[in-house]
């Protein structure tokens, strides 16, 4: 991987590593808009201030937006979530293997 490609990956990871960022996106993965309160409940354990900060960051990154019915994932966010669905399959296999030990 070139240094330019590494930089792009590092920029993406920097956005996603922020506390609750992935959880906020994951809560919107079904494509249904969610109000602030519903999104807060879906994420669980997130304070309103932290949720506001993550929403702002994820909107600036182009991963989510606010529509007439609530917060939604943008096409770019949908693309990211589609790629993260492989992580779901891996996580299922990983936890099953660890449970056998």
FENZIRA-V78500 format. One record per residue. N is the residue number from 1. RES is the residue in three letters. PHI is phi in whole degrees, -180 to 180 (999 if undefined). D_LAST is the distance of its C-alpha to the last C-alpha in Angstrom with 2 decimals. Layout:
BEGIN
n->N res->RES phi->PHI d_last->D_LAST
n->N res->RES phi->PHI d_last->D_LAST
END
This chain:
BEGIN
n->1 res->UNK phi->999 d_last->35.84
n->2 res->UNK phi->-76 d_last->39.14
n->3 res->UNK phi->-65 d_last->39.59
n->4 res->UNK phi->-67 d_last->40.98
n->5 res->UNK phi->-67 d_last->37.88
n->6 res->UNK phi->-60 d_last->35.69
n->7 res->UNK phi->-61 d_last->37.94
n->8 res->UNK phi->-64 d_last->37.49
n->9 res->UNK phi->-64 d_last->33.68
n->10 res->UNK phi->-63 d_last->33.91
n->11 res->UNK phi->-64 d_last->36.35
n->12 res->UNK phi->-64 d_last->34.08
n->13 res->UNK phi->-60 d_last->31.06
n->14 res->UNK phi->-60 d_last->33.40
n->15 res->UNK phi->-67 d_last->34.28
n->16 res->UNK phi->-79 d_last->30.78
n->17 res->UNK phi->-78 d_last->29.33
n->18 res->UNK phi->-61 d_last->31.70
n->19 res->UNK phi->-52 d_last->30.10
n->20 res->UNK phi->75 d_last->29.64
n->21 res->UNK phi->-58 d_last->31.30
n->22 res->UNK phi->-66 d_last->28.51
n->23 res->UNK phi->-65 d_last->28.06
n->24 res->UNK phi->-63 d_last->31.80
n->25 res->UNK phi->-62 d_last->31.82
n->26 res->UNK phi->-62 d_last->28.79
n->27 res->UNK phi->-65 d_last->30.57
n->28 res->UNK phi->-100 d_last->33.49
n->29 res->UNK phi->-65 d_last->31.68
n->30 res->UNK phi->-78 d_last->33.10
n->31 res->UNK phi->87 d_last->36.57
n->32 res->UNK phi->-87 d_last->38.08
n->33 res->UNK phi->-62 d_last->40.08
n->34 res->UNK phi->-132 d_last->39.08
n->35 res->UNK phi->-69 d_last->41.37
n->36 res->UNK phi->-56 d_last->40.55
n->37 res->UNK phi->-63 d_last->39.58
n->38 res->UNK phi->-65 d_last->37.40
n->39 res->UNK phi->-64 d_last->35.68
n->40 res->UNK phi->-61 d_last->35.13
n->41 res->UNK phi->-66 d_last->33.58
n->42 res->UNK phi->-65 d_last->31.42
n->43 res->UNK phi->-74 d_last->30.04
n->44 res->UNK phi->76 d_last->29.61
n->45 res->UNK phi->76 d_last->30.23
n->46 res->UNK phi->-97 d_last->32.63
n->47 res->UNK phi->-78 d_last->36.09
n->48 res->UNK phi->-58 d_last->39.18
n->49 res->UNK phi->-64 d_last->40.15
n->50 res->UNK phi->-65 d_last->36.84
n->51 res->UNK phi->-63 d_last->36.91
n->52 res->UNK phi->-58 d_last->40.50
n->53 res->UNK phi->-64 d_last->39.64
n->54 res->UNK phi->-64 d_last->36.77
n->55 res->UNK phi->-59 d_last->39.04
n->56 res->UNK phi->-59 d_last->41.79
n->57 res->UNK phi->-65 d_last->39.63
n->58 res->UNK phi->-70 d_last->38.06
n->59 res->UNK phi->-70 d_last->41.55
n->60 res->UNK phi->-62 d_last->43.00
n->61 res->UNK phi->-77 d_last->40.31
n->62 res->UNK phi->86 d_last->41.29
n->63 res->UNK phi->-92 d_last->37.99
n->64 res->UNK phi->-146 d_last->39.32
n->65 res->UNK phi->-148 d_last->42.71
n->66 res->UNK phi->-118 d_last->44.49
n->67 res->UNK phi->-105 d_last->46.29
n->68 res->UNK phi->-65 d_last->48.55
n->69 res->UNK phi->-101 d_last->45.69
n->70 res->UNK phi->137 d_last->43.30
n->71 res->UNK phi->-80 d_last->40.82
n->72 res->UNK phi->-137 d_last->39.73
n->73 res->UNK phi->-89 d_last->37.86
n->74 res->UNK phi->-77 d_last->40.29
n->75 res->UNK phi->-56 d_last->40.11
n->76 res->UNK phi->-65 d_last->38.66
n->77 res->UNK phi->-66 d_last->35.99
n->78 res->UNK phi->-64 d_last->35.29
n->79 res->UNK phi->-62 d_last->34.92
n->80 res->UNK phi->-62 d_last->32.42
n->81 res->UNK phi->-64 d_last->30.40
n->82 res->UNK phi->-61 d_last->30.52
n->83 res->UNK phi->-71 d_last->28.99
n->84 res->UNK phi->-76 d_last->26.34
n->85 res->UNK phi->-63 d_last->25.33
n->86 res->UNK phi->-63 d_last->23.46
n->87 res->UNK phi->-66 d_last->21.35
n->88 res->UNK phi->-60 d_last->20.58
n->89 res->UNK phi->-63 d_last->19.35
n->90 res->UNK phi->-63 d_last->17.23
n->91 res->UNK phi->-61 d_last->15.79
n->92 res->UNK phi->-62 d_last->14.96
n->93 res->UNK phi->-66 d_last->13.12
n->94 res->UNK phi->-63 d_last->11.35
n->95 res->UNK phi->-68 d_last->10.24
n->96 res->UNK phi->-65 d_last->9.27
n->97 res->UNK phi->-67 d_last->7.08
n->98 res->UNK phi->-70 d_last->5.47
n->99 res->UNK phi->-70 d_last->5.49
n->100 res->UNK phi->-75 d_last->3.81
n->101 res->UNK phi->-77 d_last->0.00
END
